[in-house]
Amino acid sequence: MTLYPEQELYKEMSFLSYYYHWDYRTVMTLDHQTRRRFCAEISAIHKELNHTPKNIFEV
C-alpha cells in the first residue's frame, strides 16, 4: 500500500479551504478523488479567467 504524499495533501487542503472557505473537517472527509476533482475545477476556472498556464492541481 502506498500513502499519498503529506505535502500534496496539505496543498489540496489549503487550496480548497481558501477558495471554498471549508473547515479542516470538511476537507478531510473528502476522498482523494473528490478533493482532486474540486482542485481541478478551481484551476480550470482560474485558467479560463486569467489565461494562465497549467496549474499544479490541473488534471
PDB file with one MODEL, atoms N, CA, C and O in Angstrom:
MODEL        1
ATOM      1  N   MET A   1       0.841  -1.172   0.000  1.00  0.00           N
ATOM      2  CA  MET A   1       0.000   0.000   0.000  1.00  0.00           C
ATOM      3  C   MET A   1       0.891   1.242   0.000  1.00  0.00           C
ATOM      4  O   MET A   1       1.871   1.304   0.742  1.00  0.00           O
ATOM      5  N   THR A   2       0.559   2.209  -0.814  1.00  0.00           N
ATOM      6  CA  THR A   2       1.306   3.461  -0.838  1.00  0.00           C
ATOM      7  C   THR A   2       0.464   4.561  -0.222  1.00  0.00           C
ATOM      8  O   THR A   2      -0.760   4.577  -0.351  1.00  0.00           O
ATOM      9  N   LEU A   3       1.131   5.465   0.438  1.00  0.00           N
ATOM     10  CA  LEU A   3       0.451   6.596   1.065  1.00  0.00           C
ATOM     11  C   LEU A   3       0.549   7.818   0.175  1.00  0.00           C
ATOM     12  O   LEU A   3       1.528   7.991  -0.552  1.00  0.00           O
ATOM     13  N   TYR A   4      -0.453   8.652   0.232  1.00  0.00           N
ATOM     14  CA  TYR A   4      -0.459   9.897  -0.519  1.00  0.00           C
ATOM     15  C   TYR A   4       0.529  10.845   0.147  1.00  0.00           C
ATOM     16  O   TYR A   4       0.516  10.976   1.371  1.00  0.00           O
ATOM     17  N   PRO A   5       1.383  11.509  -0.623  1.00  0.00           N
ATOM     18  CA  PRO A   5       2.390  12.397  -0.019  1.00  0.00           C
ATOM     19  C   PRO A   5       1.748  13.483   0.848  1.00  0.00           C
ATOM     20  O   PRO A   5       0.812  14.167   0.433  1.00  0.00           O
ATOM     21  N   GLU A   6       2.270  13.613   2.035  1.00  0.00           N
ATOM     22  CA  GLU A   6       1.715  14.568   3.003  1.00  0.00           C
ATOM     23  C   GLU A   6       1.718  15.995   2.456  1.00  0.00           C
ATOM     24  O   GLU A   6       0.754  16.732   2.660  1.00  0.00           O
ATOM     25  N   GLN A   7       2.778  16.392   1.768  1.00  0.00           N
ATOM     26  CA  GLN A   7       2.868  17.740   1.222  1.00  0.00           C
ATOM     27  C   GLN A   7       1.745  17.994   0.212  1.00  0.00           C
ATOM     28  O   GLN A   7       1.166  19.080   0.195  1.00  0.00           O
ATOM     29  N   GLU A   8       1.438  17.015  -0.619  1.00  0.00           N
ATOM     30  CA  GLU A   8       0.361  17.162  -1.607  1.00  0.00           C
ATOM     31  C   GLU A   8      -0.997  17.270  -0.923  1.00  0.00           C
ATOM     32  O   GLU A   8      -1.849  18.057  -1.336  1.00  0.00           O
ATOM     33  N   LEU A   9      -1.190  16.483   0.112  1.00  0.00           N
ATOM     34  CA  LEU A   9      -2.440  16.537   0.868  1.00  0.00           C
ATOM     35  C   LEU A   9      -2.656  17.933   1.449  1.00  0.00           C
ATOM     36  O   LEU A   9      -3.751  18.487   1.356  1.00  0.00           O
ATOM     37  N   TYR A  10      -1.606  18.498   2.049  1.00  0.00           N
ATOM     38  CA  TYR A  10      -1.728  19.831   2.628  1.00  0.00           C
ATOM     39  C   TYR A  10      -1.958  20.896   1.559  1.00  0.00           C
ATOM     40  O   TYR A  10      -2.677  21.864   1.809  1.00  0.00           O
ATOM     41  N   LYS A  11      -1.369  20.744   0.382  1.00  0.00           N
ATOM     42  CA  LYS A  11      -1.619  21.691  -0.713  1.00  0.00           C
ATOM     43  C   LYS A  11      -3.093  21.654  -1.108  1.00  0.00           C
ATOM     44  O   LYS A  11      -3.734  22.696  -1.246  1.00  0.00           O
ATOM     45  N   GLU A  12      -3.620  20.456  -1.286  1.00  0.00           N
ATOM     46  CA  GLU A  12      -5.031  20.314  -1.660  1.00  0.00           C
ATOM     47  C   GLU A  12      -5.945  20.880  -0.582  1.00  0.00           C
ATOM     48  O   GLU A  12      -6.900  21.596  -0.883  1.00  0.00           O
ATOM     49  N   MET A  13      -5.653  20.558   0.668  1.00  0.00           N
ATOM     50  CA  MET A  13      -6.471  21.041   1.774  1.00  0.00           C
ATOM     51  C   MET A  13      -6.467  22.563   1.839  1.00  0.00           C
ATOM     52  O   MET A  13      -7.514  23.186   2.016  1.00  0.00           O
ATOM     53  N   SER A  14      -5.303  23.149   1.697  1.00  0.00           N
ATOM     54  CA  SER A  14      -5.192  24.611   1.749  1.00  0.00           C
ATOM     55  C   SER A  14      -5.919  25.260   0.585  1.00  0.00           C
ATOM     56  O   SER A  14      -6.608  26.267   0.751  1.00  0.00           O
ATOM     57  N   PHE A  15      -5.763  24.679  -0.583  1.00  0.00           N
ATOM     58  CA  PHE A  15      -6.397  25.192  -1.795  1.00  0.00           C
ATOM     59  C   PHE A  15      -7.911  25.207  -1.632  1.00  0.00           C
ATOM     60  O   PHE A  15      -8.548  26.227  -1.894  1.00  0.00           O
ATOM     61  N   LEU A  16      -8.490  24.106  -1.207  1.00  0.00           N
ATOM     62  CA  LEU A  16      -9.941  24.009  -1.038  1.00  0.00           C
ATOM     63  C   LEU A  16     -10.447  24.883   0.107  1.00  0.00           C
ATOM     64  O   LEU A  16     -11.493  25.522  -0.005  1.00  0.00           O
ATOM     65  N   SER A  17      -9.711  24.907   1.186  1.00  0.00           N
ATOM     66  CA  SER A  17     -10.112  25.735   2.326  1.00  0.00           C
ATOM     67  C   SER A  17     -10.124  27.206   1.947  1.00  0.00           C
ATOM     68  O   SER A  17     -11.024  27.948   2.343  1.00  0.00           O
ATOM     69  N   TYR A  18      -9.136  27.624   1.191  1.00  0.00           N
ATOM     70  CA  TYR A  18      -9.037  29.023   0.784  1.00  0.00           C
ATOM     71  C   TYR A  18     -10.172  29.416  -0.160  1.00  0.00           C
ATOM     72  O   TYR A  18     -10.833  30.431   0.058  1.00  0.00           O
ATOM     73  N   TYR A  19     -10.400  28.632  -1.196  1.00  0.00           N
ATOM     74  CA  TYR A  19     -11.383  29.019  -2.213  1.00  0.00           C
ATOM     75  C   TYR A  19     -12.830  28.731  -1.826  1.00  0.00           C
ATOM     76  O   TYR A  19     -13.730  29.476  -2.213  1.00  0.00           O
ATOM     77  N   TYR A  20     -13.064  27.667  -1.072  1.00  0.00           N
ATOM     78  CA  TYR A  20     -14.439  27.335  -0.701  1.00  0.00           C
ATOM     79  C   TYR A  20     -14.760  27.701   0.742  1.00  0.00           C
ATOM     80  O   TYR A  20     -15.906  27.579   1.173  1.00  0.00           O
ATOM     81  N   HIS A  21     -13.756  28.148   1.489  1.00  0.00           N
ATOM     82  CA  HIS A  21     -13.938  28.505   2.901  1.00  0.00           C
ATOM     83  C   HIS A  21     -14.441  27.308   3.718  1.00  0.00           C
ATOM     84  O   HIS A  21     -15.256  27.458   4.628  1.00  0.00           O
ATOM     85  N   TRP A  22     -13.943  26.131   3.374  1.00  0.00           N
ATOM     86  CA  TRP A  22     -14.302  24.917   4.095  1.00  0.00           C
ATOM     87  C   TRP A  22     -13.358  24.726   5.273  1.00  0.00           C
ATOM     88  O   TRP A  22     -12.183  25.085   5.201  1.00  0.00           O
ATOM     89  N   ASP A  23     -13.872  24.166   6.347  1.00  0.00           N
ATOM     90  CA  ASP A  23     -13.030  23.895   7.501  1.00  0.00           C
ATOM     91  C   ASP A  23     -12.259  22.581   7.328  1.00  0.00           C
ATOM     92  O   ASP A  23     -12.489  21.815   6.393  1.00  0.00           O
ATOM     93  N   TYR A  24     -11.348  22.358   8.255  1.00  0.00           N
ATOM     94  CA  TYR A  24     -10.463  21.187   8.203  1.00  0.00           C
ATOM     95  C   TYR A  24     -11.257  19.883   8.118  1.00  0.00           C
ATOM     96  O   TYR A  24     -10.961  19.026   7.285  1.00  0.00           O
ATOM     97  N   ARG A  25     -12.240  19.739   8.958  1.00  0.00           N
ATOM     98  CA  ARG A  25     -13.020  18.500   8.998  1.00  0.00           C
ATOM     99  C   ARG A  25     -13.727  18.226   7.673  1.00  0.00           C
ATOM    100  O   ARG A  25     -13.750  17.088   7.206  1.00  0.00           O
ATOM    101  N   THR A  26     -14.295  19.250   7.075  1.00  0.00           N
ATOM    102  CA  THR A  26     -14.995  19.089   5.802  1.00  0.00           C
ATOM    103  C   THR A  26     -14.043  18.611   4.716  1.00  0.00           C
ATOM    104  O   THR A  26     -14.350  17.678   3.975  1.00  0.00           O
ATOM    105  N   VAL A  27     -12.887  19.257   4.628  1.00  0.00           N
ATOM    106  CA  VAL A  27     -11.920  18.878   3.596  1.00  0.00           C
ATOM    107  C   VAL A  27     -11.393  17.458   3.834  1.00  0.00           C
ATOM    108  O   VAL A  27     -11.237  16.685   2.888  1.00  0.00           O
ATOM    109  N   MET A  28     -11.122  17.123   5.081  1.00  0.00           N
ATOM    110  CA  MET A  28     -10.551  15.810   5.391  1.00  0.00           C
ATOM    111  C   MET A  28     -11.542  14.662   5.201  1.00  0.00           C
ATOM    112  O   MET A  28     -11.124  13.513   5.063  1.00  0.00           O
ATOM    113  N   THR A  29     -12.833  14.947   5.191  1.00  0.00           N
ATOM    114  CA  THR A  29     -13.799  13.869   4.976  1.00  0.00           C
ATOM    115  C   THR A  29     -13.981  13.548   3.495  1.00  0.00           C
ATOM    116  O   THR A  29     -14.617  12.553   3.146  1.00  0.00           O
ATOM    117  N   LEU A  30     -13.422  14.392   2.623  1.00  0.00           N
ATOM    118  CA  LEU A  30     -13.488  14.116   1.188  1.00  0.00           C
ATOM    119  C   LEU A  30     -12.481  13.024   0.826  1.00  0.00           C
ATOM    120  O   LEU A  30     -11.375  12.988   1.365  1.00  0.00           O
ATOM    121  N   ASP A  31     -12.864  12.150  -0.075  1.00  0.00           N
ATOM    122  CA  ASP A  31     -11.893  11.159  -0.529  1.00  0.00           C
ATOM    123  C   ASP A  31     -10.929  11.826  -1.508  1.00  0.00           C
ATOM    124  O   ASP A  31     -11.181  12.927  -1.999  1.00  0.00           O
ATOM    125  N   HIS A  32      -9.835  11.146  -1.778  1.00  0.00           N
ATOM    126  CA  HIS A  32      -8.773  11.689  -2.623  1.00  0.00           C
ATOM    127  C   HIS A  32      -9.292  12.135  -3.987  1.00  0.00           C
ATOM    128  O   HIS A  32      -8.980  13.239  -4.434  1.00  0.00           O
ATOM    129  N   GLN A  33     -10.060  11.310  -4.638  1.00  0.00           N
ATOM    130  CA  GLN A  33     -10.566  11.606  -5.977  1.00  0.00           C
ATOM    131  C   GLN A  33     -11.447  12.864  -5.974  1.00  0.00           C
ATOM    132  O   GLN A  33     -11.358  13.685  -6.887  1.00  0.00           O
ATOM    133  N   THR A  34     -12.276  13.013  -4.969  1.00  0.00           N
ATOM    134  CA  THR A  34     -13.155  14.178  -4.879  1.00  0.00           C
ATOM    135  C   THR A  34     -12.357  15.445  -4.630  1.00  0.00           C
ATOM    136  O   THR A  34     -12.624  16.475  -5.249  1.00  0.00           O
ATOM    137  N   ARG A  35     -11.372  15.384  -3.722  1.00  0.00           N
ATOM    138  CA  ARG A  35     -10.510  16.547  -3.477  1.00  0.00           C
ATOM    139  C   ARG A  35      -9.814  16.980  -4.753  1.00  0.00           C
ATOM    140  O   ARG A  35      -9.785  18.166  -5.080  1.00  0.00           O
ATOM    141  N   ARG A  36      -9.251  16.013  -5.477  1.00  0.00           N
ATOM    142  CA  ARG A  36      -8.546  16.330  -6.728  1.00  0.00           C
ATOM    143  C   ARG A  36      -9.497  16.940  -7.756  1.00  0.00           C
ATOM    144  O   ARG A  36      -9.116  17.855  -8.486  1.00  0.00           O
ATOM    145  N   ARG A  37     -10.716  16.447  -7.816  1.00  0.00           N
ATOM    146  CA  ARG A  37     -11.690  16.978  -8.769  1.00  0.00           C
ATOM    147  C   ARG A  37     -12.027  18.429  -8.455  1.00  0.00           C
ATOM    148  O   ARG A  37     -12.064  19.264  -9.358  1.00  0.00           O
ATOM    149  N   PHE A  38     -12.273  18.739  -7.184  1.00  0.00           N
ATOM    150  CA  PHE A  38     -12.556  20.119  -6.804  1.00  0.00           C
ATOM    151  C   PHE A  38     -11.359  21.027  -7.110  1.00  0.00           C
ATOM    152  O   PHE A  38     -11.543  22.140  -7.604  1.00  0.00           O
ATOM    153  N   CYS A  39     -10.152  20.570  -6.826  1.00  0.00           N
ATOM    154  CA  CYS A  39      -8.953  21.353  -7.138  1.00  0.00           C
ATOM    155  C   CYS A  39      -8.843  21.601  -8.640  1.00  0.00           C
ATOM    156  O   CYS A  39      -8.499  22.703  -9.067  1.00  0.00           O
ATOM    157  N   ALA A  40      -9.135  20.583  -9.432  1.00  0.00           N
ATOM    158  CA  ALA A  40      -9.080  20.724 -10.889  1.00  0.00           C
ATOM    159  C   ALA A  40     -10.116  21.722 -11.388  1.00  0.00           C
ATOM    160  O   ALA A  40      -9.844  22.506 -12.298  1.00  0.00           O
ATOM    161  N   GLU A  41     -11.296  21.691 -10.797  1.00  0.00           N
ATOM    162  CA  GLU A  41     -12.344  22.626 -11.213  1.00  0.00           C
ATOM    163  C   GLU A  41     -11.962  24.073 -10.896  1.00  0.00           C
ATOM    164  O   GLU A  41     -12.155  24.961 -11.726  1.00  0.00           O
ATOM    165  N   ILE A  42     -11.431  24.310  -9.719  1.00  0.00           N
ATOM    166  CA  ILE A  42     -10.977  25.653  -9.359  1.00  0.00           C
ATOM    167  C   ILE A  42      -9.881  26.098 -10.324  1.00  0.00           C
ATOM    168  O   ILE A  42      -9.894  27.232 -10.802  1.00  0.00           O
ATOM    169  N   SER A  43      -8.948  25.219 -10.606  1.00  0.00           N
ATOM    170  CA  SER A  43      -7.852  25.539 -11.516  1.00  0.00           C
ATOM    171  C   SER A  43      -8.357  25.867 -12.909  1.00  0.00           C
ATOM    172  O   SER A  43      -7.849  26.783 -13.555  1.00  0.00           O
ATOM    173  N   ALA A  44      -9.347  25.132 -13.375  1.00  0.00           N
ATOM    174  CA  ALA A  44      -9.909  25.385 -14.704  1.00  0.00           C
ATOM    175  C   ALA A  44     -10.558  26.769 -14.766  1.00  0.00           C
ATOM    176  O   ALA A  44     -10.429  27.473 -15.767  1.00  0.00           O
ATOM    177  N   ILE A  45     -11.244  27.149 -13.710  1.00  0.00           N
ATOM    178  CA  ILE A  45     -11.858  28.477 -13.652  1.00  0.00           C
ATOM    179  C   ILE A  45     -10.779  29.548 -13.712  1.00  0.00           C
ATOM    180  O   ILE A  45     -10.906  30.520 -14.457  1.00  0.00           O
ATOM    181  N   HIS A  46      -9.715  29.373 -12.927  1.00  0.00           N
ATOM    182  CA  HIS A  46      -8.617  30.343 -12.930  1.00  0.00           C
ATOM    183  C   HIS A  46      -7.965  30.427 -14.304  1.00  0.00           C
ATOM    184  O   HIS A  46      -7.679  31.518 -14.797  1.00  0.00           O
ATOM    185  N   LYS A  47      -7.738  29.302 -14.902  1.00  0.00           N
ATOM    186  CA  LYS A  47      -7.089  29.278 -16.210  1.00  0.00           C
ATOM    187  C   LYS A  47      -7.937  30.024 -17.242  1.00  0.00           C
ATOM    188  O   LYS A  47      -7.414  30.799 -18.044  1.00  0.00           O
ATOM    189  N   GLU A  48      -9.220  29.787 -17.214  1.00  0.00           N
ATOM    190  CA  GLU A  48     -10.126  30.441 -18.160  1.00  0.00           C
ATOM    191  C   GLU A  48     -10.199  31.946 -17.924  1.00  0.00           C
ATOM    192  O   GLU A  48     -10.172  32.727 -18.875  1.00  0.00           O
ATOM    193  N   LEU A  49     -10.289  32.347 -16.683  1.00  0.00           N
ATOM    194  CA  LEU A  49     -10.409  33.768 -16.367  1.00  0.00           C
ATOM    195  C   LEU A  49      -9.104  34.534 -16.587  1.00  0.00           C
ATOM    196  O   LEU A  49      -9.123  35.681 -17.035  1.00  0.00           O
ATOM    197  N   ASN A  50      -7.998  33.913 -16.279  1.00  0.00           N
ATOM    198  CA  ASN A  50      -6.711  34.610 -16.302  1.00  0.00           C
ATOM    199  C   ASN A  50      -5.822  34.242 -17.483  1.00  0.00           C
ATOM    200  O   ASN A  50      -4.759  34.834 -17.670  1.00  0.00           O
ATOM    201  N   HIS A  51      -6.250  33.278 -18.272  1.00  0.00           N
ATOM    202  CA  HIS A  51      -5.437  32.806 -19.392  1.00  0.00           C
ATOM    203  C   HIS A  51      -4.025  32.439 -18.927  1.00  0.00           C
ATOM    204  O   HIS A  51      -3.028  32.799 -19.552  1.00  0.00           O
ATOM    205  N   THR A  52      -3.979  31.722 -17.827  1.00  0.00           N
ATOM    206  CA  THR A  52      -2.694  31.346 -17.223  1.00  0.00           C
ATOM    207  C   THR A  52      -2.289  29.946 -17.668  1.00  0.00           C
ATOM    208  O   THR A  52      -3.119  29.163 -18.131  1.00  0.00           O
ATOM    209  N   PRO A  53      -1.012  29.645 -17.524  1.00  0.00           N
ATOM    210  CA  PRO A  53      -0.555  28.293 -17.853  1.00  0.00           C
ATOM    211  C   PRO A  53      -1.091  27.259 -16.873  1.00  0.00           C
ATOM    212  O   PRO A  53      -1.748  27.603 -15.891  1.00  0.00           O
ATOM    213  N   LYS A  54      -0.813  26.023 -17.140  1.00  0.00           N
ATOM    214  CA  LYS A  54      -1.303  24.901 -16.346  1.00  0.00           C
ATOM    215  C   LYS A  54      -1.022  25.105 -14.857  1.00  0.00           C
ATOM    216  O   LYS A  54       0.091  25.456 -14.467  1.00  0.00           O
ATOM    217  N   ASN A  55      -2.033  24.884 -14.044  1.00  0.00           N
ATOM    218  CA  ASN A  55      -1.924  24.980 -12.598  1.00  0.00           C
ATOM    219  C   ASN A  55      -1.462  23.641 -12.039  1.00  0.00           C
ATOM    220  O   ASN A  55      -1.683  22.603 -12.664  1.00  0.00           O
ATOM    221  N   ILE A  56      -0.830  23.649 -10.886  1.00  0.00           N
ATOM    222  CA  ILE A  56      -0.327  22.411 -10.299  1.00  0.00           C
ATOM    223  C   ILE A  56      -1.436  21.419  -9.968  1.00  0.00           C
ATOM    224  O   ILE A  56      -1.161  20.226  -9.842  1.00  0.00           O
ATOM    225  N   PHE A  57      -2.678  21.871  -9.823  1.00  0.00           N
ATOM    226  CA  PHE A  57      -3.767  20.975  -9.492  1.00  0.00           C
ATOM    227  C   PHE A  57      -4.565  20.558 -10.712  1.00  0.00           C
ATOM    228  O   PHE A  57      -5.545  19.823 -10.584  1.00  0.00           O
ATOM    229  N   GLU A  58      -4.170  21.007 -11.883  1.00  0.00           N
ATOM    230  CA  GLU A  58      -4.907  20.662 -13.087  1.00  0.00           C
ATOM    231  C   GLU A  58      -4.635  19.206 -13.455  1.00  0.00           C
ATOM    232  O   GLU A  58      -3.486  18.769 -13.505  1.00  0.00           O
ATOM    233  N   VAL A  59      -5.710  18.466 -13.709  1.00  0.00           N
ATOM    234  CA  VAL A  59      -5.587  17.046 -14.030  1.00  0.00           C
ATOM    235  C   VAL A  59      -5.276  16.876 -15.493  1.00  0.00           C
ATOM    236  O   VAL A  59      -5.133  15.749 -15.967  1.00  0.00           O
TER     237      VAL A  59
ENDMDL
END
